Amino acid sequence: MTHNPLTAALPPSHPGGILRRVVLPSLDISKSDLARRLRISRQTLHGILAEKAPMTIPVALRLGKVCGNGPELWLNLQQAHDLAAAEREMAEELASIVTLQTIAA
């Protein structure tokens, strides 16, 4: 993967933001209809769309089926978002951990 300096400082998007901004408008269905098709509550969907709740494995499986793109996309987006958030939160602690080097044979 190439390093893009223009996007390097941007945190990975929450999958709910991508679902809200890109996918939902392209599907041309209401949030209530999507929740029904996913067989989840509107509250669960709204939490994800508001980026307050994570994309869970069961929801990713359902969403991947509805969208036809599989669950991996949604889970990878969530993992990248969570990892970036943890790295920001733990930056000071991680900076104090020494990286060990292996001895070449």
Secondary structure as UniProt FT lines:
FT   TURN            5..9
FT   HELIX           15..18
FT   HELIX           19..23
FT   HELIX           24..27
FT   HELIX           31..38
FT   HELIX           42..49
FT   TURN            50..51
FT   HELIX           57..67
FT   HELIX           71..89
FT   HELIX           91..95
//
